[in-house]
Amino acid sequence: MQIYKVGGAVRDRLLGKPVTDIDWVVVGATAEEMLAKGYRPVGADFPVFLHPKSGEEYALARTERKSGRGYGGFTFHASPDVTLEEDLIRRDLTINAMAEDNQQQLTDPYHGQRDLEARILRHVSPAFAEDPLRVLRVARFAARYAGLGFTVAPETLELMRQLSESGELEALTAERSWKEISRALMEDQPQVFIQVLRDCGALKVLMPEVDALFGVPQPEAHHPEIDSGIHTLSVLEQSAIHKQPLTVRWACLLHDLGKGLTPEEEWPRHIAHEHKGLKLISAVNERFKAPKDCQELALLVGQYHTHGHRALELKASTLLELLQSFDVYRRPQRFEEFIVACEMDARGRKGLEQRSYPQADYLRGAATVARGVAVQPLLEQGFKGPELGEALKRERLKALKAYREKASA
């Protein structure tokens, strides 16, 4: 029995990055031997065991063969005669197909270290094209390591293009897709993930609504970058620079989908794109079964982001309606995420990345004023039921009018 550290732990050590998760592969062992040593079995599809003390995963060396469609369409073979090289060749990228023993002796049959030094993401073997999930994984690694200068090898991008055209991407489950998408959006440069998907034709399969934004012009006065797709990538980039949470990044990606529906004769204006985009945002939310908080924020940002930009001009009654729509009294955090999504949208414009956004503090102040209206005096005046709600609304409106006048003085 020989045990090797494999994959990401080896890659990140060689890159000088912190190693968090460690995967191990065991060569020359049987499941019975693992059980006898106290390892606990997990995973129904292939033999993976948990170490009796550390709890880390140890997998028996295995080969795999394509047997059906999609990510799960594989038959695995694990036995003591499967070599380390045979196990490594089934992995996605050369930089993930290295192993080391307990003396840190490197086993690198597919030149992963060379590709690490050349900053190239390259597939290990033609079998790469058998697993559609790898399209998303490579795009995610591109987003993670773009800052180090990594690019996707042309021949790997071509295999990704073939996979995108094969219909295999449609076989991915919503859960698997979302896991990769959500992880990619939280990388340092999530806009690279979307760009790589577009470069290989996967974006128009997975998110045609986002792909449709590229080539659609916007008024240059407001959008020096002009192209709606480029703007979306810039907004996503700003959300990462400013360390925003997943909910905000997802909303940033989907906020302008309505612009893809504007007839060409109306370009570069996009009248009512906020409302038109809601059905598209709902479709993408549903397709990937995004978490509820991501779904809700994406729809609200899509509908109201132009309200955010025009906050200083809004009438007190419109401002109140906006606050009510977000339920700022019970869910203040959601409104805060809306504000920062609007700010990312404002900054995601060529040459305007450092612009100030006074609307943010103005909206925060309005929410504080509305929440500060006390209910108790109204109860003491005898209001109850629907009448109490109307009285509360009147008092909040009065407070917002005073806030607005003071702000504009």
C-alpha positions as CSV (number, residue, x, y, z in Angstrom):
1,M,0.0,0.0,0.0
2,Q,1.4,3.4,-1.1
3,I,-0.3,6.7,-0.2
4,Y,0.1,9.9,-2.1
5,K,-1.1,13.5,-1.7
6,V,-2.7,14.5,-5.0
7,G,-4.4,17.3,-6.9
8,G,-5.0,20.7,-5.5
9,A,-2.8,20.3,-2.4
10,V,0.2,19.6,-4.6
11,R,-0.7,22.3,-7.1
12,D,-1.1,25.0,-4.4
13,R,2.0,24.1,-2.5
14,L,4.0,24.5,-5.8
15,L,2.3,27.8,-6.4
16,G,3.2,29.0,-2.9
17,K,-0.5,29.3,-2.0
18,P,-2.0,28.1,1.3
19,V,-3.2,24.5,1.2
20,T,-6.6,24.0,2.8
21,D,-8.1,20.7,1.6
22,I,-5.9,17.7,1.1
23,D,-6.9,14.7,-1.1
24,W,-5.1,11.4,-0.9
25,V,-4.9,8.4,-3.3
26,V,-4.0,4.9,-2.2
27,V,-2.3,2.6,-4.6
28,G,-2.0,-1.1,-4.2
29,A,-4.8,-1.6,-1.6
30,T,-8.2,-3.2,-1.4
31,A,-11.3,-1.9,0.3
32,E,-11.0,-4.8,2.8
33,E,-7.5,-3.7,3.7
34,M,-8.7,-0.1,4.3
35,L,-11.5,-1.3,6.5
36,A,-9.1,-3.4,8.5
37,K,-7.0,-0.3,9.2
38,G,-10.0,1.5,10.6
39,Y,-10.9,3.7,7.6
40,R,-14.6,4.5,7.3
41,P,-16.2,4.0,3.8
42,V,-18.1,6.9,2.2
43,G,-19.5,7.4,-1.3
44,A,-21.7,5.0,-3.1
45,D,-20.1,5.3,-6.6
46,F,-16.4,4.5,-5.9
47,P,-14.2,3.5,-2.9
48,V,-13.5,6.6,-0.8
49,F,-12.6,6.3,2.9
50,L,-12.3,8.7,5.8
51,H,-9.1,8.5,7.8
52,P,-9.9,7.2,11.3
53,K,-8.2,10.2,13.0
54,S,-7.9,13.1,10.6
55,G,-11.2,12.5,8.8
56,E,-9.5,13.4,5.5
57,E,-10.6,11.5,2.3
58,Y,-8.5,8.7,1.0
59,A,-9.6,7.2,-2.4
60,L,-8.4,4.0,-3.9
61,A,-6.6,4.5,-7.2
62,R,-9.1,4.0,-10.0
63,T,-9.7,4.2,-13.7
64,E,-13.0,5.4,-15.3
65,R,-14.8,4.8,-18.5
66,K,-17.6,6.8,-20.1
67,S,-20.9,4.9,-19.9
68,G,-23.6,7.5,-20.2
69,R,-24.4,11.2,-20.6
70,G,-23.4,14.0,-18.2
71,Y,-21.3,14.3,-15.2
72,G,-22.5,11.0,-13.6
73,G,-22.2,8.9,-16.8
74,F,-19.0,7.0,-15.8
75,T,-18.1,3.5,-14.7
76,F,-15.3,3.3,-12.2
77,H,-12.8,0.5,-11.7
78,A,-10.7,0.4,-8.5
79,S,-8.3,-2.4,-7.7
80,P,-4.7,-2.9,-6.3
81,D,-3.3,-3.2,-9.8
82,V,-4.3,0.3,-10.9
83,T,-1.2,2.5,-11.0
84,L,-0.7,6.0,-9.8
85,E,-0.2,7.2,-13.4
86,E,-3.5,5.5,-14.5
87,D,-5.3,7.3,-11.7
88,L,-3.8,10.7,-12.5
89,I,-4.6,10.5,-16.3
90,R,-8.3,10.6,-15.6
91,R,-8.0,14.0,-13.9
92,D,-9.0,17.2,-15.7
93,L,-5.9,19.5,-15.9
94,T,-2.2,18.7,-15.9
95,I,-1.7,21.1,-12.9
96,N,-4.2,18.9,-11.0
97,A,-2.6,15.6,-12.1
98,M,0.5,15.6,-9.9
99,A,1.1,13.6,-6.8
100,E,3.7,13.5,-4.0
101,D,4.7,11.0,-1.4
102,N,5.4,11.7,2.3
103,Q,9.0,12.9,1.4
104,Q,7.5,15.5,-1.1
105,Q,8.9,13.5,-4.0
106,L,6.9,14.6,-7.0
107,T,5.2,12.3,-9.5
108,D,4.4,14.4,-12.5
109,P,3.8,12.1,-15.6
110,Y,1.8,14.7,-17.5
111,H,4.0,17.8,-17.0
112,G,1.8,19.7,-14.6
113,Q,4.8,21.5,-13.1
114,R,5.9,22.7,-16.5
115,D,2.4,24.1,-17.1
116,L,2.3,25.7,-13.7
117,E,5.5,27.6,-14.5
118,A,4.2,28.5,-18.0
119,R,0.8,29.6,-16.4
120,I,-1.2,27.3,-18.7
121,L,-4.4,25.4,-17.9
122,R,-4.2,22.3,-20.1
123,H,-6.2,19.1,-20.2
124,V,-4.5,15.9,-19.3
125,S,-5.9,13.6,-22.0
126,P,-8.6,13.5,-24.7
127,A,-10.9,11.9,-22.1
128,F,-11.3,15.4,-20.8
129,A,-14.1,15.8,-23.3
130,E,-16.1,13.0,-21.7
131,D,-17.1,15.1,-18.7
132,P,-19.2,18.3,-19.4
133,L,-18.7,19.6,-15.8
134,R,-15.0,20.2,-16.8
135,V,-16.0,23.1,-19.0
136,L,-17.2,24.9,-15.8
137,R,-14.3,23.7,-13.8
138,V,-11.7,25.0,-16.2
139,A,-13.5,28.4,-16.4
140,R,-13.5,28.5,-12.6
141,F,-9.7,27.8,-12.4
142,A,-9.2,30.5,-15.0
143,A,-11.1,32.9,-12.7
144,R,-9.1,31.8,-9.7
145,Y,-5.6,32.1,-11.3
146,A,-6.1,34.9,-13.8
147,G,-4.3,37.2,-11.4
148,L,-1.2,35.0,-11.7
149,G,-1.3,35.2,-15.5
150,F,-2.9,31.8,-16.2
151,T,-4.7,31.3,-19.5
152,V,-6.5,28.3,-21.1
153,A,-4.5,26.3,-23.6
154,P,-5.9,26.7,-27.1
155,E,-6.3,23.0,-27.6
156,T,-8.2,22.7,-24.3
157,L,-10.5,25.6,-25.2
158,E,-11.2,23.7,-28.5
159,L,-12.2,20.6,-26.5
160,M,-14.4,22.8,-24.3
161,R,-16.0,24.2,-27.5
162,Q,-16.7,20.7,-28.8
163,L,-18.3,19.8,-25.5
164,S,-20.4,22.9,-25.6
165,E,-21.7,22.0,-29.0
166,S,-22.3,18.4,-28.2
167,G,-25.4,18.8,-26.1
168,E,-23.6,17.3,-23.1
169,L,-23.9,20.5,-21.1
170,E,-27.6,20.1,-21.0
171,A,-27.1,16.8,-19.1
172,L,-25.6,18.6,-16.1
173,T,-27.9,18.8,-13.1
174,A,-28.9,22.2,-11.7
175,E,-27.2,21.3,-8.4
176,R,-23.8,20.4,-10.0
177,S,-23.9,23.5,-12.2
178,W,-24.8,25.8,-9.3
179,K,-22.0,24.4,-7.2
180,E,-19.4,25.3,-9.9
181,I,-21.0,28.7,-10.7
182,S,-21.3,29.8,-7.1
183,R,-17.7,28.9,-6.4
184,A,-16.5,30.6,-9.6
185,L,-18.4,33.8,-8.7
186,M,-16.5,33.9,-5.4
187,E,-13.1,33.7,-7.1
188,D,-10.8,36.7,-7.4
189,Q,-11.8,37.4,-11.0
190,P,-15.3,36.0,-11.6
191,Q,-15.6,38.0,-14.8
192,V,-12.9,35.7,-16.3
193,F,-15.2,32.7,-15.6
194,I,-18.0,34.3,-17.7
195,Q,-15.5,35.3,-20.5
196,V,-14.0,31.8,-20.8
197,L,-17.5,30.3,-20.9
198,R,-18.3,32.7,-23.7
199,D,-15.0,32.0,-25.5
200,C,-15.8,28.3,-25.8
201,G,-19.5,28.7,-26.6
202,A,-20.8,27.4,-23.2
203,L,-22.3,30.7,-22.1
204,K,-24.9,30.7,-24.9
205,V,-25.9,27.1,-23.8
206,L,-25.9,27.6,-20.0
207,M,-26.9,31.3,-19.8
208,P,-28.2,32.5,-23.2
209,E,-29.7,35.5,-21.4
210,V,-26.3,36.7,-20.4
211,D,-24.7,35.8,-23.7
212,A,-27.3,37.9,-25.5
213,L,-26.0,41.1,-23.8
214,F,-22.7,41.0,-25.8
215,G,-22.9,43.3,-28.9
216,V,-25.8,45.2,-27.5
217,P,-24.9,49.0,-27.3
218,Q,-25.8,51.4,-24.5
219,P,-25.7,55.2,-24.5
220,E,-22.0,56.2,-24.5
221,A,-22.7,59.2,-22.2
222,H,-23.7,56.8,-19.4
223,H,-21.6,53.8,-20.5
224,P,-18.2,54.7,-22.0
225,E,-17.7,50.9,-22.5
226,I,-20.8,50.9,-24.7
227,D,-21.3,47.1,-24.9
228,S,-23.8,45.7,-22.4
229,G,-21.9,42.5,-22.1
230,I,-18.6,44.2,-21.3
231,H,-20.5,46.4,-18.8
232,T,-21.8,43.2,-17.0
233,L,-18.3,41.8,-16.8
234,S,-17.0,45.1,-15.4
235,V,-19.8,45.2,-12.7
236,L,-19.0,41.6,-11.7
237,E,-15.3,42.6,-11.5
238,Q,-16.1,45.5,-9.2
239,S,-18.1,43.2,-7.0
240,A,-15.1,41.0,-6.5
241,I,-12.7,43.9,-6.0
242,H,-15.0,45.2,-3.2
243,K,-15.3,41.7,-1.7
244,Q,-19.1,41.5,-2.1
245,P,-21.0,38.3,-1.0
246,L,-22.4,35.8,-3.4
247,T,-25.9,37.3,-3.3
248,V,-24.5,40.6,-4.6
249,R,-22.3,39.0,-7.3
250,W,-25.2,37.0,-8.6
251,A,-27.4,40.1,-8.8
252,C,-24.6,42.0,-10.6
253,L,-24.4,39.2,-13.2
254,L,-28.1,39.3,-13.9
255,H,-29.1,42.9,-13.3
256,D,-29.2,44.1,-17.0
257,L,-30.7,41.0,-18.7
258,G,-33.6,43.0,-20.1
259,K,-31.3,44.9,-22.4
260,G,-30.9,41.8,-24.4
261,L,-34.5,42.0,-25.4
262,T,-34.4,45.6,-26.7
263,P,-35.2,45.7,-30.5
264,E,-32.3,46.9,-32.6
265,E,-34.2,49.9,-33.8
266,E,-34.4,51.2,-30.2
267,W,-30.6,50.9,-29.6
268,P,-28.8,52.3,-27.7
269,R,-31.7,53.2,-25.4
270,H,-33.3,50.5,-23.3
271,I,-36.7,51.7,-22.2
272,A,-38.2,49.6,-19.3
273,H,-35.4,47.1,-19.5
274,E,-35.7,46.7,-15.7
275,H,-39.2,45.3,-16.0
276,K,-38.5,43.3,-19.2
277,G,-35.6,41.6,-17.5
278,L,-37.5,40.1,-14.6
279,K,-38.8,37.0,-16.5
280,L,-35.3,36.3,-17.7
281,I,-33.8,36.7,-14.2
282,S,-36.5,34.3,-13.0
283,A,-35.6,31.8,-15.7
284,V,-31.9,31.8,-14.8
285,N,-32.7,31.6,-11.1
286,E,-34.9,28.5,-11.7
287,R,-32.5,26.8,-14.2
288,F,-29.8,26.6,-11.6
289,K,-32.0,26.4,-8.6
290,A,-30.1,29.3,-7.0
291,P,-30.6,29.8,-3.2
292,K,-33.6,31.8,-2.2
293,D,-31.6,34.8,-1.0
294,C,-29.7,35.0,-4.3
295,Q,-33.0,34.7,-6.3
296,E,-34.7,37.4,-4.3
297,L,-31.9,39.9,-4.5
298,A,-31.3,39.4,-8.2
299,L,-35.0,40.1,-9.0
300,L,-35.1,43.2,-6.7
301,V,-31.8,44.6,-8.1
302,G,-33.0,43.9,-11.7
303,Q,-36.3,45.8,-11.0
304,Y,-35.0,48.7,-9.0
305,H,-31.3,49.4,-9.8
306,T,-32.2,52.5,-11.8
307,H,-34.2,53.7,-8.8
308,G,-31.0,53.4,-6.8
309,H,-29.1,55.5,-9.3
310,R,-31.8,58.2,-9.3
311,A,-32.2,58.0,-5.5
312,L,-31.5,61.7,-5.0
313,E,-34.2,62.7,-7.4
314,L,-36.9,60.3,-6.2
315,K,-40.1,61.8,-4.6
316,A,-40.6,60.9,-1.0
317,S,-43.6,58.6,-2.0
318,T,-41.4,56.7,-4.5
319,L,-38.7,56.4,-1.9
320,L,-41.1,54.9,0.6
321,E,-42.4,52.4,-2.0
322,L,-38.8,51.4,-2.7
323,L,-38.2,50.8,1.1
324,Q,-41.4,48.9,1.4
325,S,-40.5,46.6,-1.5
326,F,-37.4,45.6,0.3
327,D,-39.1,45.2,3.7
328,V,-36.3,47.3,5.2
329,Y,-38.0,47.1,8.7
330,R,-37.5,43.3,9.0
331,R,-34.8,42.7,6.4
332,P,-32.3,45.6,6.6
333,Q,-29.4,43.4,5.2
334,R,-31.2,42.8,1.9
335,F,-31.5,46.6,1.3
336,E,-27.9,47.1,2.2
337,E,-27.0,44.4,-0.5
338,F,-29.2,46.2,-3.0
339,I,-27.3,49.5,-2.3
340,V,-23.9,48.0,-2.8
341,A,-25.1,46.2,-6.0
342,C,-26.2,49.5,-7.4
343,E,-22.8,51.0,-6.4
344,M,-21.0,48.2,-8.3
345,D,-23.2,48.9,-11.3
346,A,-22.3,52.6,-11.2
347,R,-18.6,51.7,-10.9
348,G,-18.6,49.0,-13.6
349,R,-18.1,51.6,-16.4
350,K,-14.9,52.3,-18.3
351,G,-13.0,55.1,-16.6
352,L,-15.6,55.5,-13.8
353,E,-14.4,52.8,-11.5
354,Q,-13.4,55.3,-8.8
355,R,-16.5,57.5,-9.0
356,S,-18.2,58.5,-5.8
357,Y,-21.7,57.2,-5.2
358,P,-23.5,59.6,-2.9
359,Q,-26.8,57.7,-3.5
360,A,-25.5,54.9,-1.2
361,D,-25.4,57.0,2.0
362,Y,-28.6,58.8,1.0
363,L,-30.5,55.5,0.7
364,R,-29.0,54.2,4.0
365,G,-30.2,57.5,5.7
366,A,-33.7,57.1,4.2
367,A,-34.0,53.6,5.5
368,T,-32.8,54.7,9.0
369,V,-35.4,57.5,9.0
370,A,-38.3,55.2,7.9
371,R,-37.3,52.6,10.5
372,G,-37.1,55.3,13.2
373,V,-40.8,56.1,13.0
374,A,-42.2,54.8,16.3
375,V,-45.4,52.6,16.3
376,Q,-46.2,53.2,20.0
377,P,-47.6,56.8,19.7
378,L,-50.0,55.6,17.0
379,L,-51.2,52.7,19.1
380,E,-51.8,55.2,21.9
381,Q,-53.9,57.3,19.6
382,G,-56.1,54.2,19.1
383,F,-55.0,53.1,15.6
384,K,-55.1,49.3,15.0
385,G,-55.4,46.8,12.1
386,P,-55.2,48.2,8.6
387,E,-55.8,51.8,9.9
388,L,-52.5,51.4,11.9
389,G,-50.7,50.4,8.8
390,E,-52.0,53.4,6.9
391,A,-51.1,55.8,9.8
392,L,-47.6,54.3,10.0
393,K,-47.2,54.8,6.2
394,R,-48.3,58.5,6.5
395,E,-45.8,59.1,9.4
396,R,-43.0,57.5,7.4
397,L,-43.9,59.5,4.3
398,K,-43.8,62.7,6.4
399,A,-40.4,61.8,7.9
400,L,-39.0,61.0,4.4
401,K,-40.2,64.3,3.0
402,A,-38.4,66.1,5.9
403,Y,-35.3,64.0,5.2
404,R,-35.4,64.7,1.5
405,E,-35.8,68.5,2.0
406,K,-32.9,68.6,4.5
407,A,-30.7,66.6,2.1
408,S,-31.4,68.9,-0.8
409,A,-31.0,72.1,1.2
